[in-house]
Amino acid sequence: MNPAKPRSARATRVPPQKRPLQRAVCVALLALGGLDGFDVPAAHAQEVQAIRQQFAIPAGPLDDALGAFGAAAGIMVAADPGLTAGIRSSGLSGEYGIEDGLGRLLAGSGLEAVRGQNGGYRLRRLPAASRGEARLAPVTVTAAAERSGTTEGTGSYAQSGPSSTATGLNLTLRETPQTVSVMTRQRIEDEALLGVKDVLNKTPGIKVVEMGPERYTVGSRGYSITNYQLDGVGTHTDVTTQNVFQANTDLVIYDRVEVLRGASGLLTGAGDPSGAINLVRKKPTSEFQAHVAGGIGSWNQRRAEADVSGPLNEAGSLRGRLVAAWQKKDSFVDYHENEKKVLYGVIEADLSDRTRLTVSIDHQISDTVGSWYGIGQPMFFSNGEQTKFSRSKSFSSRDNFSDLKTTNAFLTLEQGLAADWKLKLSANYLHGERDYRTTFLNSMYPFPDKLTGNGLRLDATQGKNKQAQKNLDINLQGSFELFGRQHEAVLGFNYLDYEDLADIEVDTGGVHGTPANIYTWNNRGHGTHYVGSSDSDTFVRQTGFYAAGRFSLSDRLKTIVGVNVYNHRNQYILDNYLYSYYNTTKAKEHGVVTPYAGITYDLTPAHTLYASYTTIYKPQTVQDRTGAMLDPREGANYELGVKSEFLGGRIVGSASVYQIRQDNLAVVDPGHTVPGTTSSAYRAVNGAKTTGVDLEINGEVLRGWNVAASWTYGRTEDDAGKRINTVYPEHLVKLWTTYRLPGALHKLTVGGGVDWQSKTYYTVRPWWVGRNITARQSAYAVANLMARYEISKDLSLTLNVNNLFDKTYLGSLESTFYSGMYGAPRNAQLNVKYSF
C-alpha cells in the first residue's frame, strides 16, 4: 500500500449569497493556517456568534453538512480532509446559534470545533490538547462514523447522538416521540454498576423484581419487559424461566444501555407495552486506548478487568478491541458465592470507503455455589402472617450449584449506496447452557408454622438447559427529497429462531420430600439418586417486515409513521414422566399488522413537543389452569410529552404522560397450577389500563457537575378500576449526582444519590389458607455515596458505598411463588483504574 500523500487543511465554503448585514462578512482561510488564518473583526465575530437562525440540513456526509451550515451561517470551518472522510452527520433542523448548531452536526463524530479569537472554527480530534481555547462540548466516539451514539469517553450522563432503539431510524432522543433513557458509560462507572441487573436498578422508571440471587424480572410501566436487543437486533426471552442469558451478562463489554419505555412493536412486531432493553456493545476505536482495573469489596468481592482497543494496521482501516474480566464474590445471603469470567473480542474492517464489516464474539461463564431455585424467601407463615427473616437467611443448600455458559457471536455488514442510502445486515447467534443441582425448602406449598418451624419439605432436583437462538436484521436506510424537503426512511426485515430445551431430574434417594424445619435445617444435603422427571421444550420462530418514515412537514413539524407486518409461531412441549402427563400447546399468527405513528414539533431551539401512538400485540407463553396458552395481549399505547436540551445539549430532559390499554393481560390465578407442574397458572384480564407520568433530566448542570434525576408514576387497573400488578410501585424517584471539585481539589470527585419508591404489595388466596393474605413493603429510600481521586492523569481510585444507612427493606415481592427478596445491606467497593 502506498503511503497516503499529505493533505492540507481546507474550509467548508460556499459561493457568496445575499444575506442580512450581520451575516454578510465572510472570512478567508489560509491553507494550513488553521485559526490563525481567519481575519474577522472581533466585534463582528461576536455578533455572528449571537445570531440564531433556522437551519434545514439533511442527514448525509459530514463534509456536505458543514458546507451547508457554513453557507447558512456565513462562517468558515477549517479541517484536514482526513478527519471528515467517510463520516456522516444526522443533519440539523430548527433554530440554532453557531455553536449549538455545530455541536449538533458534530455530535458523535469524534471531532470538535474550536473557535479562534476572530470567529472562525477549526476541526480537531478529541480529546482537545489545549485548555486555553474556547471549544464546544466534546464527544469522544469510536471509529465507525455511524456509531454516533457512543458514550464512552464523553464524561457525560447525557447521550447526544442518535438512537435507533425505538424506530429503527437514527434519531436523537429529542427527535424520538417516545421515552428513551440511556445509561451512559460514565454513569455506569461512577456508580460501579457491574451487571445488567445493577444498571437496570438505576434506570429511570425501571423496577427489578428478584426471585432469588440469580433470577429476576424487569418491570416498566406496570408490566414485565421481555424484549432485549443486542446492538439493536431483537432477541427472544422467556422470563418465566431462569434462562434469560441476555440479562446475566457483565457490563464490561457494553458502551451503554438504552431503555425504551412504552410499546416496542415497530421493530419487534410482537409489541410489549413495557418497553425494550438495548445492550450496545463497545466497538474498536480509531486511536489506541487501554486500561486495566481491579477492585475489592464487601463479602469478599475481588474483580479485575482489562480493555485494549485501537487500529491494527497503519492505515487504520482495520481496528480491534479485546476486553476481559474476572470476578469472584460471596453474598450477603448465607452460603452463596459466584465466580464469573468474561472475554470479548471485536474486529472492525473498512473493506472499502463505503463498506464496513464488524465481527464480534463474547464468551461468559458464571459459576454459582449455594444457588437458589429462582424462588425468594417465603413471605407467609401457615397462619397467614407475613414472615420477617434475617436478610442473610438462605433457604437453599450450600451444596447447590448453577453453572451458566454463554457464547454470543455478532456480525454487521454496512454498505454505502448512492444518494446517501445505506444497506445494513446484522446477524446474532446466542448459545447458552445451564447445568444445575439444587436442594431447597419448598415454601410454595404449604407454608411453615411460625412457632415450630415445621411444615416444609425439601425439594431436590437437578437439570440441564440448552438455549440457541438466531437473529437477523436487514435494513435499507437513507434520505430523500419530496416537495422540496428532505425526509428519511427505513425498510427492513427481521428473523428470529429460538429453542430452549430443559431436562429435569428428581432425587429418589431419600432427600426429595424429606420434612425440614426452617429454624434448624443446616442448609446441607443434595440428592443421591436422580431419575428423569420431565422435559420442557419451547420453540419460537418469527419473521417480520417493517418500514418507517420521518417526514418533514415544515422546518419545525415532523411526523413519523411506520408499520410492522409479522408472522409468529411458538410451540411448548411438556412431558412429565412422574405424573404420566404429556401436553403440547401451539400458537400461530400470520400477517399481524403493528402500526406506529408519532409527531414532533419544535417549539423553540431547546424544546420539542411530541405525541405517539403504538399498538400492542404480544403472543404469550404462560398457561392457564387447563394447560392452554393464553391468547395474545392486544391494546394500544398513547404518549404525549416534551423533550428539551440545554447548554448546547449538555443537559437533556423529558416529561411525558401516557396511557396503556390492553386485553388478555396475564395475571396469576391464585391457588391454581399448570397441570403436570408446580408452576402457577395464569388467567386473562380484559380492559386493563395503565396511566402514568415520566420526568427525567440528565447532564452537566455546571462544569464538572453531572446530574441524573427522574420521577415516574404509573398505576395499572383492571376493568373494574381495581389496582393490579401491585408488586411494581406507583412512584419511583432516582437521583444521582457527581461533582468535580475546583481549584486545588480538582483531582477529587464526590457524588451520591437516593433511590426512593412507594409501597408495594400483593394479595393472594391460597386454598390451604382459605382466606386472602397480603405481603407488603412500605415506602423506603436508599442512599449511596462515591468519591474518586485522580492520583495522576492515568491512575484513579474510586470508592462506592451503597445503602449508606443500612436500610432493611424487601426490595422485591413476587406473587407467583409467594416470595420476596431483601435488598442488600450496607456495602462498599474500592476500585483502581489505570489508563494507557
VENNOR-V881337 format. One record per run of one state. SS is the DSSP state (h for helix, s for strand, l for the rest). FROM is the first residue (numbers start at 1). TO is the last residue. If there is no record, write none. Layout:
{{SS:FROM:TO} {SS:FROM:TO}}
//
This chain:
{{l:1:8} {s:9:12} {l:13:20} {h:21:23} {l:24:33} {h:34:37} {l:38:41} {h:42:50} {l:51:52} {s:53:57} {l:58:59} {s:60:61} {h:62:73} {l:74:76} {s:77:80} {h:81:84} {l:85:87} {s:88:89} {l:90:91} {s:92:96} {l:97:97} {h:98:106} {l:107:110} {s:111:115} {l:116:120} {s:121:125} {l:126:134} {s:135:135} {l:136:162} {s:163:163} {l:164:170} {s:171:171} {l:172:178} {s:179:183} {l:184:184} {h:185:190} {l:191:194} {s:195:195} {h:196:202} {l:203:205} {s:206:210} {l:211:215} {s:216:220} {l:221:222} {s:223:224} {l:225:226} {s:227:230} {l:231:232} {s:233:235} {l:236:244} {h:245:248} {l:249:249} {s:250:250} {h:251:253} {s:254:261} {l:262:264} {h:265:268} {l:269:270} {s:271:271} {l:272:274} {s:275:281} {l:282:288} {s:289:297} {l:298:300} {s:301:311} {l:312:317} {s:318:330} {l:331:336} {s:337:352} {l:353:354} {s:355:369} {l:370:376} {s:377:378} {l:379:379} {s:380:381} {l:382:385} {s:386:386} {l:387:395} {s:396:396} {l:397:400} {s:401:416} {l:417:417} {h:418:420} {l:421:421} {s:422:442} {l:443:447} {s:448:448} {l:449:455} {s:456:482} {l:483:484} {s:485:507} {l:508:514} {s:515:516} {l:517:529} {s:530:552} {l:553:556} {s:557:576} {l:577:580} {s:581:602} {l:603:606} {s:607:618} {l:619:622} {s:623:623} {l:624:628} {s:629:629} {l:630:632} {s:633:646} {h:647:649} {l:650:650} {s:651:663} {l:664:664} {s:665:673} {l:674:679} {s:680:685} {l:686:687} {s:688:702} {l:703:704} {s:705:717} {l:718:722} {s:723:723} {l:724:730} {s:731:740} {l:741:742} {h:743:745} {l:746:747} {s:748:757} {l:758:759} {s:760:764} {l:765:772} {s:773:777} {l:778:779} {s:780:790} {l:791:794} {s:795:802} {l:803:809} {s:810:814} {l:815:818} {s:819:822} {l:823:826} {s:827:835} {l:836:836}}
//
